[in-house]
Structures are given as structure tokens and as C-alpha cells.
Amino acid sequence: MWAHDPVVVIGAGPVGQTTALLLARWGVPSIVLDRRPERDAVGSKAICQHRDVLDVWEAVGAGRRIADEGVTWTTARTYHHGAELFSQTIADPGRSAFPPFVNISQCRTEQVLDERIAAQPLIEVRWGREVTGISQDDHGVTVDAGGAVRGSYAVVCAGARSDLLRRGLGVSFEGHSFDDRFLICDIRAELPGWANERRFHFDPEWNPGRQVLIHPCPDSTFRIDWQVPAGYDLDAETASGALDARIRRIIGDVPYEVVWSSVYRFHSRAVDRMRCGRVLLAGDTAHLVSPFGARGLNSGVADAENAAWKIAWVGYGRAPEALLETYHDERHAAAVENIEVTTATMDFLVPPDAERARYRADVLSRAASDPEARARVDSGRLSEPFWYVDSPLTTPDPDRRFAGRPPRGQAPPPGPGVLVPDGPATLPDGTPTRLRALARDGFLLLLGTGADDAAARAVAQEQPGPVRVLSLDALDGEEAGPAEILGARPGEVWVVRPDAHVAAVLHRPSRDDLAAALARATARTVRPREENPDGVLPARR
């Protein structure tokens, strides 16, 4: 049982919703505070949900429904002056239950998550509660929200406009903003052949010198993003009929309806600290990136999962407070990676100087016939999970070294720090399941052929939190199973974290090796067994 105050989650957007649902999955109660009087279901906003995020939502009962309601796409096409330069099909490192991307409006995603929250007694949502300050002591946090709300920890995912809370926590939010604006229109129209592809246009004749991005959405709705100059006036263009002309240049003479429109400016920023004592910052409160590549909401959900299991492990006494510091280590590194990737994209889309403008023009002019130039066209490197290869929780494996960021659309081979590929598995009793579903029940030890089962089970029993031991051979059904997906070798033991990232791959490990890898994965220290015959695992503070 949770023996502390609830966790206070600030912000009821998808990141806050996911945080609360994942905490509840670990038996941790939460209070969700949001400044709005109620849910505002307006506009498409963040539409591209990555398969790995759908996996996270499936752990709380929402992933399959969101996927089934959304529009599936597997191909991203890129054009220059109306001619296709290339198409990219997103690889699956395993055999996932979900497609690479599903497009669905953020407001519909929020509605589905709200339904899961309504069925969860451990979550209380309070609307109309604007948070103006957070204080903390050795035992918890006090949140000022028109009255004091006491919590054990706080997760701040209140969106981009969280300057007051950032200042109160003493964190900076350095970065820059891009000058050009982007016009979004959600239009409803019948456009055969457009329904299952993302289309990115460089310098089309209907937006010369700038870009246009087209995404399919459910209910014959299409999200169109135009790059527009800094002085663009949506109201004036609507009133003059120029917006209609702009849309007609793309879709032609077919009936359409504008469902929603907005103009926004891109920012590229990150806080310098994502952990401030008992307060963790997540989502747009912690980092902002341009949307090309769909790295905003998808990264925020990864923040939520990382925060939830670590708060649970520390709160239950399974790990020391040091585990919370690794939230900053891992997720801040992910934010920096996303900023680096999306800034490179924006520098290609909107060159900041003459030299890079010439470079872009040269690359685009050669890309149709030159594979080397084609590889340099940057219309957005699509979202991918961050690889915790340099995390203090990851035990390196010299035989499975991380080779660096793979080519776009590809995934790195399984190994320490990498999100475990998903695929079907069959439990020894014949129950069908999936590899990531097994991983998200706690720590998981996957034993290759010939690994010492007795030693693994003995070490698992000594741990302060749930650790499951399974033979890879026993998980394989009639079709290729986890052993093949992982490329597991005889005698290996794979240590998988509660967020489905691989913490270690050990080769014929001793009991001490296994205990050390599990301790490292929870920021604990462990002495060798000859010095510690009772298996006591003292916490590192």
C-alpha cells in the first residue's frame, strides 16, 4: 500500500493524464490539477502518435482504442516543386501490435484517456485550479492552487506557458524562437489516395519559397500546415477569401469544410533541470521543439512513464532518492537530442543565413537523381524512443555497443539502453501475451538457452521490488518469438526495466553480476556476496 500523500500532477493534458494513469497502475494515488474550467476539445493539435506511445497507453487500457480510431500511416513522402524526391517507410525493430504512426486529434486522445481516468479510483481530477507556487520539505510538497494541496511528489506538465512555475522552481528555459509562423487548417474533404500517407512539400507552386505539410486524420479530415511569413494575418486572409484560394490550390475544386484553424510560432527550448527535489518537470513545461518529426507529445509521454515508475519505486522504498535524479539524467538527455534533431530540421526548412540557404537549394536541386543528396533532405526525422545507453542505470555490454543514431526510419539493434522490441510471446501455460506487456509489470529477467535459472530466481527473490524470471525458449510459440527478436545468445540474461528499456545484457552472469545489474538499474549499491551473504542491498543516497 502507498503510505504517503498522493502525487500532485499539474496539468490535465495527455502528459499529465498519462502520468496519473501510470502512477495508478503502480498503485500510487494522484491529484490532477488544471487551470481550465473543463476540457476544451478544440483542434487537432498534436496528432501523430508513435507506436511506442501507443504501447504505453495500452498498458493503461487506452492504446488499442486510440489506434483503432486513428488513421494509420506507414509512408512519408517528400516533394520538391511538386515532384516526389523520396518516400520513407518506418521500420519495425520487432513485430509490434501497432502501426508506426497513428494520426488522431489530441482532443480525441484526451477524451479516451479521460474515460480511463474516470474508471480509476486512485485518480482525482480538479478543474479550475491554477497553480501559482510549489514549496517542498523532507516529506512532501505543498502546491498553492487557490488553497494548499499536499502531495508526496509533484509532476509539472502544465504546458508551454509555465513560466511562473519554472521561475518558482529556479530553472531556466533557454533556447530560441523561430521568426516564421505556421498556419494550421483542419479541413474535412473527400480526397481519395491521400488517406494513408504523410506528404511534405518543399517550395510547392502554391506556397513558393516555403513548405507545406499534409497529414490525414479520421473522418475524412486533413491537417494542412503552411509555413507563412512573420506578419501573416489569418483573420484578414479569411475575410478576403485568400484562405479559400490557398486551400483550393492544394485540394482542387472539391467541397470542403474548415474544422479548425490557427497560427503558431515554433520554439526550441529546454529547462536546465528536470528534477527539483520532489518536483519533476515533464512535457512542454520541460522542453519545446518544432513539430516536424512529431517529437513533442511522444517525448512527453516518455517523460511520464520514466517519472511514474521511478516515483513508485522510491515511494515504496524499493529504491533510494537517487533514482529520481536519473529522471533528469535520462529525460534531459532525450530533450537535448530532440532539440538537436528538430533544430537541424528547422535550419533546413528555414535557413538562418545565406550559406545554409545555398546548401538547401543545392541539396534539393540534386535530390531527385542523387541518392547522397536525397539523404541530406531534412523534412523532419520522425519520432523515435531515446536510447539510454549513457544512463547511470544502464550496464554496458562490450559485445553490444551502441553504434550511434541509426539512419532515419531505422532502429538500433537490441541492447543495453534500447527500448526492447515488441513481439508476440506465449507464457509456459499457453497464455498469449506480448514482450513489452511482460516488461511493464516490473523488472524482467529474460534467460537465454543455458542461463542459470536457479541463480536468477534466487537473485530475484532478494530484490525489494517485483522481478519476474522467464526463459526465452519457453516464451517462443509456433512463430518466431522474443529470442529471435532480441537476437539472444546462449547463456545471456536480459535485464529489462519497468519502462521496457533494456538495463543490461549479461553473459553467463554470476549471482553477484545479476544483483549488481539490478541494483544499478534502481540507483542502489550492492556489495559482493562474500561480503554480503544475506543479500542485503543498502541504498545509495
RODO-2510 file (C-alpha; in nm, 4 decimals, decimal comma):
residues 541
     n   res          X          Y          Z
     1     m     0,0000     0,0000     0,0000
     2     w     0,1098     0,3580    -0,0725
     3     a     0,1905     0,5109     0,2669
     4     h     0,2313     0,8717     0,1561
     5     d     0,0237     1,1636     0,0321
     6     p    -0,0911     1,1422    -0,3305
     7     v     0,1336     1,2636    -0,6083
     8     v     0,0206     1,6025    -0,7395
     9     v     0,0105     1,6132    -1,1197
    10     i    -0,0115     1,9682    -1,2533
    11     g    -0,1769     1,9759    -1,5943
    12     a    -0,4501     1,7519    -1,7366
    13     g    -0,3195     1,7320    -2,0929
    14     p    -0,2048     1,3990    -2,2395
    15     v     0,1256     1,4022    -2,0472
    16     g    -0,0472     1,4696    -1,7151
    17     q    -0,3187     1,2159    -1,7905
    18     t    -0,0596     0,9528    -1,8779
    19     t     0,1407     1,0283    -1,5639
    20     a    -0,1650     0,9838    -1,3418
    21     l    -0,2748     0,6626    -1,5148
    22     l     0,0716     0,5072    -1,4932
    23     l     0,1053     0,6031    -1,1281
    24     a    -0,2304     0,4374    -1,0617
    25     r    -0,1073     0,1280    -1,2412
    26     w     0,1653     0,1068    -0,9758
    27     g    -0,0930     0,1647    -0,7013
    28     v     0,0062     0,5285    -0,6460
    29     p    -0,2793     0,7800    -0,5962
    30     s    -0,2672     1,1209    -0,7601
    31     i    -0,4477     1,4538    -0,7679
    32     v    -0,4541     1,6183    -1,1115
    33     l    -0,4870     1,9980    -1,1142
    34     d    -0,5687     2,2022    -1,4246
    35     r    -0,6246     2,5761    -1,4614
    36     r    -0,9015     2,5346    -1,7196
    37     p    -1,2629     2,5136    -1,6035
    38     e    -1,3169     2,1989    -1,8112
    39     r    -1,1756     2,0019    -2,1020
    40     d    -1,1565     2,2163    -2,4176
    41     a    -1,1934     1,9759    -2,7091
    42     v    -1,0788     2,2106    -2,9851
    43     g    -0,8466     2,1488    -3,2795
    44     s    -0,6161     1,8703    -3,3858
    45     k    -0,3004     1,9951    -3,2057
    46     a    -0,0573     1,7036    -3,1546
    47     i    -0,1871     1,4390    -3,3961
    48     c     0,0954     1,1893    -3,4627
    49     q     0,1083     0,9130    -3,2041
    50     h     0,4087     0,6809    -3,2323
    51     r     0,3722     0,3041    -3,1914
    52     d     0,5839     0,3116    -2,8746
    53     v     0,3485     0,5677    -2,7195
    54     l     0,0504     0,3536    -2,8161
    55     d     0,2255     0,0718    -2,6287
    56     v     0,2472     0,2899    -2,3172
    57     w    -0,1203     0,3794    -2,3454
    58     e    -0,2093     0,0142    -2,3962
    59     a    -0,0569    -0,0552    -2,0536
    60     v    -0,3370     0,1620    -1,9092
    61     g    -0,6075     0,0259    -2,1381
    62     a    -0,6190     0,3020    -2,4000
    63     g    -0,3674     0,2201    -2,6742
    64     r    -0,5758    -0,0159    -2,8872
    65     r    -0,8771     0,2145    -2,8852
    66     i    -0,6718     0,5175    -2,9868
    67     a    -0,5038     0,3166    -3,2619
    68     d    -0,8311     0,1779    -3,3947
    69     e    -0,9953     0,5213    -3,4069
    70     g    -0,6965     0,6899    -3,5687
    71     v    -0,5688     0,6885    -3,9244
    72     t    -0,2749     0,4552    -3,9796
    73     w     0,0124     0,5637    -4,1994
    74     t     0,3385     0,3889    -4,2740
    75     t     0,4788     0,6030    -4,5538
    76     a     0,6124     0,9589    -4,5504
    77     r     0,6521     1,1195    -4,8943
    78     t     0,8675     1,4248    -4,9636
    79     y     0,8286     1,6527    -5,2690
    80     h     1,0173     1,9465    -5,4235
    81     h     0,8422     2,1746    -5,6724
    82     g     0,5666     1,9123    -5,6898
    83     a     0,7981     1,6229    -5,7862
    84     e     0,8451     1,3377    -5,5395
    85     l     1,2023     1,3133    -5,4098
    86     f     1,1634     1,0014    -5,1958
    87     s     0,9346     0,8090    -4,9657
    88     q     1,0242     0,6649    -4,6274
    89     t     0,8677     0,3567    -4,4745
    90     i     0,9166     0,3309    -4,0992
    91     a     1,0880     0,0130    -3,9823
    92     d     0,9640    -0,2090    -3,7004
    93     p     1,2532    -0,3447    -3,4902
    94     g     1,0308    -0,6262    -3,3695
    95     r     0,6768    -0,7304    -3,4519
    96     s     0,4715    -0,4599    -3,2867
    97     a     0,0980    -0,4818    -3,2274
    98     f     0,0701    -0,1229    -3,3504
    99     p     0,1461     0,0595    -3,6767
   100     p     0,4406     0,3021    -3,6893
   101     f     0,2176     0,6096    -3,6534
   102     v    -0,1487     0,6770    -3,5942
   103     n    -0,2997     1,0188    -3,6636
   104     i    -0,5772     1,1251    -3,4300
   105     s    -0,6594     1,4641    -3,2829
   106     q    -0,5128     1,5435    -2,9438
   107     c    -0,8582     1,6287    -2,8106
   108     r    -0,9875     1,2811    -2,9004
   109     t    -0,6838     1,1223    -2,7386
   110     e    -0,7573     1,3244    -2,4253
   111     q    -1,1193     1,2065    -2,4265
   112     v    -1,0138     0,8412    -2,4403
   113     l    -0,7645     0,8939    -2,1571
   114     d    -1,0323     1,0790    -1,9572
   115     e    -1,2530     0,7714    -1,9812
   116     r    -0,9738     0,5579    -1,8371
   117     i    -0,9200     0,8120    -1,5577
   118     a    -1,2918     0,8137    -1,4728
   119     a    -1,2712     0,4384    -1,4120
   120     q    -0,9651     0,4728    -1,1871
   121     p    -1,0416     0,5383    -0,8160
   122     l    -0,6801     0,6342    -0,7426
   123     i    -0,7035     0,9500    -0,9590
   124     e    -0,8841     1,2691    -0,8618
   125     v    -0,9081     1,5484    -1,1218
   126     r    -0,9737     1,9041    -1,0075
   127     w    -1,0548     2,1569    -1,2805
   128     g    -1,0325     2,5330    -1,2378
   129     r    -0,7303     2,5067    -1,0083
   130     e    -0,4489     2,7316    -1,1284
   131     v    -0,1189     2,6531    -0,9586
   132     t     0,0802     2,9608    -0,8584
   133     g     0,3545     2,8079    -0,6447
   134     i     0,5147     2,4910    -0,5125
   135     s     0,7058     2,4507    -0,1878
   136     q     0,8630     2,1345    -0,0546
   137     d     1,0154     1,9810     0,2563
   138     d     1,1708     1,6489     0,3517
   139     h     0,8334     1,4735     0,3494
   140     g     0,6475     1,6163     0,0547
   141     v     0,5279     1,9139    -0,1461
   142     t     0,2666     2,1823    -0,0900
   143     v     0,1025     2,3171    -0,4044
   144     d    -0,0692     2,6561    -0,3976
   145     a    -0,3790     2,6205    -0,6172
   146     g    -0,6279     2,8617    -0,4617
   147     g    -0,5705     2,6642    -0,1455
   148     a    -0,2980     2,4294    -0,0295
   149     v    -0,2795     2,0827    -0,1850
   150     r    -0,0422     1,8473    -0,0080
   151     g     0,1421     1,5767    -0,2001
   152     s     0,4348     1,3401    -0,1679
   153     y     0,5790     1,4459    -0,5044
   154     a     0,4719     1,6732    -0,7888
   155     v     0,4971     1,6274    -1,1648
   156     v     0,4608     1,9552    -1,3532
   157     c     0,3219     1,9036    -1,7033
   158     a     0,1224     2,2242    -1,7348
   159     g     0,2295     2,3041    -2,0901
   160     a     0,4496     2,5654    -2,2507
   161     r     0,3028     2,8598    -2,0589
   162     s     0,4521     2,7573    -1,7254
   163     d     0,6945     3,0460    -1,6750
   164     l     0,5654     3,1225    -1,3234
   165     l     0,6254     2,7668    -1,2055
   166     r     0,9648     2,7441    -1,3734
   167     r     1,0763     3,0673    -1,2063
   168     g     0,9478     2,9468    -0,8720
   169     l     1,1494     2,6276    -0,9065
   170     g     1,4586     2,8229    -1,0091
   171     v     1,5045     2,6604    -1,3501
   172     s     1,5994     2,8370    -1,6704
   173     f     1,4279     2,7809    -2,0055
   174     e     1,6956     2,8729    -2,2553
   175     g     1,6611     2,8442    -2,6300
   176     h     1,5222     3,0442    -2,9175
   177     s     1,2094     3,1097    -3,1213
   178     f     1,1795     3,0932    -3,4993
   179     d     1,0618     3,4005    -3,6891
   180     d     0,8325     3,2386    -3,9450
   181     r     0,4833     3,1309    -3,8426
   182     f     0,2884     2,8254    -3,9422
   183     l    -0,0771     2,8237    -4,0398
   184     i    -0,2741     2,5108    -3,9475
   185     c    -0,6068     2,4210    -4,1034
   186     d    -0,8032     2,1088    -4,0272
   187     i    -1,0257     2,0599    -4,3318
   188     r    -1,2863     1,7954    -4,3980
   189     a    -1,2982     1,6784    -4,7595
   190     e    -1,3088     1,3642    -4,9705
   191     l    -0,9570     1,3242    -5,1130
   192     p    -0,9093     0,9696    -5,2479
   193     g    -0,5498     0,8458    -5,2325
   194     w    -0,4470     1,0862    -4,9573
   195     a    -0,5803     0,8917    -4,6621
   196     n    -0,2776     0,6856    -4,5543
   197     e     0,0304     0,8970    -4,6252
   198     r     0,2076     1,1968    -4,4814
   199     r     0,3075     1,4418    -4,7567
   200     f     0,5750     1,7083    -4,7169
   201     h     0,6221     1,9701    -4,9911
   202     f     0,9290     2,1904    -5,0345
   203     d     0,8634     2,5051    -5,2408
   204     p     0,5351     2,3998    -5,3989
   205     e     0,3901     2,6377    -5,6539
   206     w     0,1042     2,7049    -5,4137
   207     n     0,3423     2,8192    -5,1340
   208     p     0,6607     2,9295    -5,3161
   209     g     0,9773     2,9580    -5,1108
   210     r     0,8202     2,7856    -4,8140
   211     q     0,6866     2,4466    -4,7041
   212     v     0,3546     2,2655    -4,6707
   213     l     0,2850     1,9512    -4,4677
   214     i    -0,0297     1,7408    -4,5128
   215     h    -0,1452     1,4754    -4,2662
   216     p    -0,4539     1,2505    -4,2924
   217     c    -0,6818     1,2343    -3,9874
   218     p    -1,0008     1,0425    -3,9060
   219     d    -1,3417     1,1321    -4,0527
   220     s    -1,2062     1,2487    -4,3906
   221     t    -1,0200     1,5284    -4,2145
   222     f    -0,6786     1,6513    -4,3269
   223     r    -0,4372     1,8631    -4,1288
   224     i    -0,2512     2,1109    -4,3530
   225     d     0,0415     2,3172    -4,2187
   226     w     0,1704     2,6092    -4,4277
   227     q     0,4887     2,7964    -4,3462
   228     v     0,3904     3,1646    -4,3614
   229     p     0,5813     3,4928    -4,3039
   230     a     0,6016     3,6554    -3,9615
   231     g     0,3343     3,9157    -4,0393
   232     y     0,0715     3,6685    -4,1544
   233     d    -0,2878     3,7644    -4,0577
   234     l    -0,5307     3,4705    -4,0545
   235     d    -0,8399     3,6850    -3,9935
   236     a    -0,7589     3,9131    -4,2871
   237     e    -0,6924     3,6195    -4,5194
   238     t    -1,0158     3,4513    -4,4159
   239     a    -1,2179     3,7683    -4,4717
   240     s    -1,0662     3,8386    -4,8141
   241     g    -1,1178     3,4866    -4,9469
   242     a    -0,7430     3,4296    -4,9766
   243     l    -0,7602     3,1373    -4,7314
   244     d    -1,0119     2,9623    -4,9540
   245     a    -0,7833     3,0182    -5,2527
   246     r    -0,4882     2,8842    -5,0537
   247     i    -0,6776     2,5647    -4,9711
   248     r    -0,8118     2,5248    -5,3252
   249     r    -0,4582     2,5314    -5,4699
   250     i    -0,3925     2,2089    -5,2799
   251     i    -0,7197     2,0160    -5,2895
   252     g    -0,8727     2,1476    -5,6115
   253     d    -1,2396     2,2082    -5,6787
   254     v    -1,3924     1,9726    -5,4212
   255     p    -1,6290     2,0587    -5,1370
   256     y    -1,4540     2,1144    -4,8031
   257     e    -1,5147     2,2472    -4,4548
   258     v    -1,2633     2,4225    -4,2302
   259     v    -1,2965     2,2454    -3,8956
   260     w    -1,0282     2,4432    -3,7118
   261     s    -0,7535     2,6890    -3,7949
   262     s    -0,4741     2,8539    -3,6018
   263     v    -0,1373     3,0257    -3,6424
   264     y     0,1557     2,9356    -3,4242
   265     r     0,5248     3,0028    -3,3806
   266     f     0,7869     2,7366    -3,3172
   267     h     1,0184     2,7382    -3,0184
   268     s     1,3220     2,5323    -2,9297
   269     r     1,3850     2,5398    -2,5548
   270     a     1,4636     2,3182    -2,2572
   271     v     1,4898     2,3681    -1,8842
   272     d     1,8303     2,3183    -1,7290
   273     r     1,6883     2,0900    -1,4583
   274     m     1,4013     1,8416    -1,4963
   275     r     1,4198     1,7370    -1,1325
   276     c     1,3981     1,9883    -0,8488
   277     g     1,3916     1,7816    -0,5299
   278     r     1,0481     1,6219    -0,5114
   279     v     0,9275     1,8033    -0,8227
   280     l     0,9728     1,6632    -1,1734
   281     l     0,9103     1,8661    -1,4896
   282     a     0,7669     1,6932    -1,7960
   283     g     0,6315     1,7585    -2,1442
   284     d     0,6139     2,1129    -2,2784
   285     t     0,6852     2,2522    -1,9328
   286     a     1,0318     2,0996    -1,9652
   287     h     1,1031     2,1210    -2,3381
   288     l     0,9664     2,2691    -2,6586
   289     v     1,0568     2,1554    -3,0090
   290     s     0,9242     2,2197    -3,3580
   291     p     0,6563     1,9660    -3,4572
   292     f     0,8391     1,8358    -3,7656
   293     g     0,9142     1,4788    -3,6645
   294     a     0,6312     1,4539    -3,4084
   295     r     0,8684     1,4656    -3,1128
   296     g     0,6622     1,6824    -2,8769
   297     l     0,3787     1,4788    -2,7277
   298     n     0,5554     1,1494    -2,7968
   299     s     0,8542     1,2627    -2,5913
   300     g     0,6243     1,3935    -2,3178
   301     v     0,4625     1,0512    -2,2787
   302     a     0,8103     0,9011    -2,2400
   303     d     0,8726     1,1598    -1,9647
   304     a     0,5536     1,0440    -1,7938
   305     e     0,6482     0,6769    -1,7998
   306     n     1,0007     0,7454    -1,6747
   307     a     0,8684     0,9617    -1,3904
   308     a     0,5893     0,7254    -1,2847
   309     w     0,7882     0,4086    -1,2260
   310     k     1,0688     0,5940    -1,0506
   311     i     0,8327     0,7781    -0,8148
   312     a     0,6655     0,4445    -0,7381
   313     w     0,9929     0,2638    -0,6693
   314     v     1,1235     0,5408    -0,4426
   315     g     0,7906     0,5866    -0,2625
   316     y     0,7581     0,2153    -0,1901
   317     g     1,1146     0,2046    -0,0552
   318     r     1,2391    -0,0131    -0,3402
   319     a     1,4985     0,2430    -0,4459
   320     p     1,6746     0,5459    -0,2967
   321     e     1,6001     0,9086    -0,3795
   322     a     1,8970     0,8901    -0,6166
   323     l     1,6693     0,7113    -0,8635
   324     l     1,4727     1,0342    -0,9086
   325     e     1,7890     1,2146    -1,0133
   326     t     1,8193     0,9728    -1,3035
   327     y     1,4872     1,1080    -1,4299
   328     h     1,6760     1,4287    -1,5057
   329     d     1,9773     1,2386    -1,6416
   330     e     1,7714     1,0368    -1,8881
   331     r     1,4915     1,2684    -1,9916
   332     h     1,7022     1,5836    -2,0135
   333     a     1,9392     1,3970    -2,2450
   334     a     1,6339     1,2981    -2,4505
   335     a     1,5205     1,6620    -2,4634
   336     v     1,8640     1,7746    -2,5808
   337     e     1,8602     1,5061    -2,8500
   338     n     1,5165     1,6154    -2,9688
   339     i     1,6223     1,9799    -2,9805
   340     e     1,9331     1,8885    -3,1777
   341     v     1,7312     1,6852    -3,4287
   342     t     1,4458     1,9337    -3,4703
   343     t     1,6762     2,2363    -3,4840
   344     a     1,8647     2,0743    -3,7718
   345     t     1,5298     2,0248    -3,9438
   346     m     1,4262     2,3872    -3,8912
   347     d     1,7644     2,5099    -4,0153
   348     f     1,6964     2,3174    -4,3371
   349     l     1,3333     2,4292    -4,3642
   350     v     1,4005     2,7927    -4,2704
   351     p     1,7727     2,8572    -4,3361
   352     p     1,9024     3,1125    -4,0841
   353     d     2,1722     3,2523    -4,3154
   354     a     2,2744     3,2749    -4,6796
   355     e     2,5239     2,9887    -4,6615
   356     r     2,2652     2,7397    -4,5353
   357     a     2,0111     2,8712    -4,7855
   358     r     2,2555     2,7918    -5,0674
   359     y     2,3205     2,4488    -4,9155
   360     r     1,9473     2,3728    -4,9037
   361     a     1,8933     2,4894    -5,2612
   362     d     2,1796     2,2715    -5,3836
   363     v     2,0595     1,9622    -5,1958
   364     l     1,7019     1,9967    -5,3191
   365     s     1,8097     2,0566    -5,6786
   366     r     2,0137     1,7329    -5,6806
   367     a     1,7931     1,5126    -5,4625
   368     a     1,5686     1,3746    -5,7362
   369     s     1,8588     1,1956    -5,9052
   370     d     2,1391     1,1863    -5,6448
   371     p     2,0963     0,9381    -5,3546
   372     e     2,3639     1,1174    -5,1497
   373     a     2,1774     1,4481    -5,1797
   374     r     1,8464     1,2747    -5,1130
   375     a     1,9799     1,1510    -4,7800
   376     r     2,0545     1,5118    -4,6812
   377     v     1,6984     1,6367    -4,7362
   378     d     1,5584     1,7082    -4,3902
   379     s     1,1804     1,7222    -4,3727
   380     g     1,1825     1,6011    -4,0136
   381     r     1,3397     1,2930    -3,8597
   382     l     1,0353     1,1103    -3,7280
   383     s     0,9919     1,0431    -3,3571
   384     e     1,1831     0,7544    -3,2063
   385     p     1,2446     0,6444    -2,8474
   386     f     1,5531     0,7805    -2,6770
   387     w     1,8256     0,5264    -2,6097
   388     y     1,9527     0,5321    -2,2500
   389     v     2,2934     0,3942    -2,3442
   390     d     2,4791     0,6526    -2,1317
   391     s     2,2383     0,6386    -1,8365
   392     p     2,3832     0,5676    -1,4910
   393     l     2,1198     0,2908    -1,4686
   394     t     2,2498     0,1037    -1,7748
   395     t     2,5158    -0,1683    -1,7501
   396     p     2,7262    -0,1554    -2,0707
   397     d     2,7926    -0,4662    -2,2763
   398     p     3,1170    -0,4597    -2,4787
   399     d     2,9652    -0,7107    -2,7235
   400     r     2,6576    -0,4964    -2,7888
   401     r     2,7958    -0,1468    -2,8229
   402     f     2,5613     0,1262    -2,9362
   403     a     2,6630     0,2329    -3,2871
   404     g     2,5030     0,5768    -3,2682
   405     r     2,1924     0,7267    -3,4207
   406     p     2,0746     0,4928    -3,6984
   407     p     1,9605     0,6082    -4,0444
   408     r     1,6202     0,7754    -4,0441
   409     g     1,3357     0,5317    -4,0253
   410     q     1,5588     0,2609    -3,8766
   411     a     1,6006     0,1384    -3,5185
   412     p     1,9191     0,0331    -3,3395
   413     p     1,9702    -0,3361    -3,2665
   414     p     1,8508    -0,4505    -2,9229
   415     g     2,0987    -0,3963    -2,6434
   416     p     2,1607    -0,2086    -2,3183
   417     g     1,9734     0,1225    -2,3031
   418     v     1,7482     0,0446    -2,6016
   419     l     1,3701     0,0102    -2,5754
   420     v     1,3070    -0,3618    -2,6036
   421     p     1,1489    -0,4521    -2,9393
   422     d     0,7949    -0,5810    -2,9099
   423     g     0,6584    -0,9058    -3,0389
   424     p     0,4224    -1,1893    -2,9554
   425     a     0,5108    -1,4270    -2,6738
   426     t     0,3493    -1,7319    -2,5215
   427     l     0,3680    -1,7984    -2,1480
   428     p     0,4543    -2,1511    -2,0292
   429     d     0,0852    -2,2138    -1,9536
   430     g    -0,0054    -2,1301    -2,3131
   431     t    -0,1359    -1,7787    -2,2458
   432     p    -0,0617    -1,5444    -2,5384
   433     t     0,0939    -1,2109    -2,4485
   434     r     0,3485    -0,9609    -2,5761
   435     l     0,7074    -0,8953    -2,4754
   436     r     0,6503    -0,5332    -2,3708
   437     a     0,3416    -0,6275    -2,1710
   438     l     0,5609    -0,8634    -1,9694
   439     a     0,8276    -0,5966    -1,9277
   440     r     0,5900    -0,3355    -1,7906
   441     d     0,4897    -0,5499    -1,4916
   442     g     0,8154    -0,4702    -1,3088
   443     f     1,1728    -0,5768    -1,3675
   444     l     1,2086    -0,8698    -1,6031
   445     l     1,4911    -1,1223    -1,6364
   446     l     1,4854    -1,2992    -1,9732
   447     l     1,7056    -1,6068    -1,9773
   448     g     1,8700    -1,7357    -2,2908
   449     t     1,9399    -2,1025    -2,3578
   450     g     2,1671    -2,2440    -2,0871
   451     a     2,1423    -1,9477    -1,8475
   452     d     2,1361    -2,0342    -1,4759
   453     d     1,7665    -2,0296    -1,3897
   454     a     1,8183    -2,1112    -1,0207
   455     a     2,0651    -1,8241    -0,9724
   456     a     1,8350    -1,5795    -1,1489
   457     r     1,5379    -1,6795    -0,9345
   458     a     1,7423    -1,6574    -0,6165
   459     v     1,8553    -1,3047    -0,7000
   460     a     1,5013    -1,2058    -0,7994
   461     q     1,3697    -1,3129    -0,4599
   462     e     1,6241    -1,0892    -0,2854
   463     q     1,5061    -0,7735    -0,4614
   464     p     1,2891    -0,5147    -0,2859
   465     g     1,0560    -0,4808    -0,5851
   466     p     0,8847    -0,7148    -0,8337
   467     v     1,1225    -0,9113    -1,0573
   468     r     0,9929    -1,1764    -1,2954
   469     v     1,2143    -1,4522    -1,4368
   470     l     1,1238    -1,6121    -1,7695
   471     s     1,3029    -1,8392    -2,0132
   472     l     1,3199    -1,7008    -2,3649
   473     d     1,2862    -2,0533    -2,5026
   474     a     0,9640    -2,1028    -2,3048
   475     l     0,8174    -1,7777    -2,4417
   476     d     0,8520    -1,8804    -2,8052
   477     g     0,5354    -2,0098    -2,9678
   478     e     0,4802    -2,1535    -3,3121
   479     e     0,6182    -1,8400    -3,4758
   480     a     0,9426    -1,6549    -3,4120
   481     g     0,9340    -1,5172    -3,0601
   482     p     1,1319    -1,2934    -2,8245
   483     a     1,4588    -1,4870    -2,8503
   484     e     1,4777    -1,4229    -3,2244
   485     i     1,3567    -1,0629    -3,1940
   486     l     1,6296    -0,9872    -2,9390
   487     g     1,8967    -1,1884    -3,1147
   488     a     1,9666    -1,3504    -2,7777
   489     r     2,2743    -1,5687    -2,7454
   490     p     2,3144    -1,8840    -2,5367
   491     g     2,3757    -1,8119    -2,1695
   492     e     2,2625    -1,4476    -2,1833
   493     v     2,0361    -1,2841    -1,9283
   494     w     1,8484    -0,9725    -2,0405
   495     v     1,7536    -0,7323    -1,7613
   496     v     1,4546    -0,5197    -1,8638
   497     r     1,3279    -0,2181    -1,6680
   498     p     0,9627    -0,1396    -1,5820
   499     d     0,9550     0,1085    -1,8725
   500     a     1,0631    -0,1712    -2,1124
   501     h     1,4154    -0,0374    -2,1683
   502     v     1,6978    -0,2899    -2,1511
   503     a     1,9080    -0,2231    -1,8409
   504     a     2,1708    -0,4908    -1,9071
   505     v     2,2639    -0,7907    -2,1203
   506     l     2,4814    -1,0231    -1,9143
   507     h     2,6794    -1,3197    -2,0454
   508     r     2,6545    -1,6259    -1,8185
   509     p     2,6342    -1,3973    -1,5156
   510     s     2,7068    -1,4958    -1,1582
   511     r     2,4573    -1,4128    -0,8835
   512     d     2,6714    -1,1116    -0,7961
   513     d     2,6615    -0,9929    -1,1595
   514     l     2,2828    -1,0152    -1,1691
   515     a     2,2420    -0,8450    -0,8316
   516     a     2,4777    -0,5659    -0,9373
   517     a     2,2891    -0,5016    -1,2637
   518     l     1,9531    -0,4873    -1,0838
   519     a     2,0975    -0,2623    -0,8154
   520     r     2,2468    -0,0302    -1,0755
   521     a     1,9137    -0,0171    -1,2583
   522     t     1,7495     0,1238    -0,9439
   523     a     2,0390     0,3507    -0,8341
   524     r     2,1309     0,1229    -0,5449
   525     t     2,4708    -0,0092    -0,4427
   526     v     2,5431    -0,3726    -0,3707
   527     r     2,8402    -0,5466    -0,2170
   528     p     2,9747    -0,8782    -0,3494
   529     r     2,8037    -1,1815    -0,1972
   530     e     3,1094    -1,2861     0,0027
   531     e     3,0849    -0,9525     0,1840
   532     n     2,7053    -0,9607     0,1974
   533     p     2,5870    -1,3218     0,2454
   534     d     2,2309    -1,2226     0,3371
   535     g     2,1774    -1,0348     0,0139
   536     v     2,1054    -0,7025     0,1875
   537     l     2,1072    -0,4184    -0,0650
   538     p     2,1863    -0,0881     0,1075
   539     a     2,0529     0,2222    -0,0614
   540     r     2,2815     0,4835    -0,2132
   541     r     2,1857     0,8365    -0,1128
***
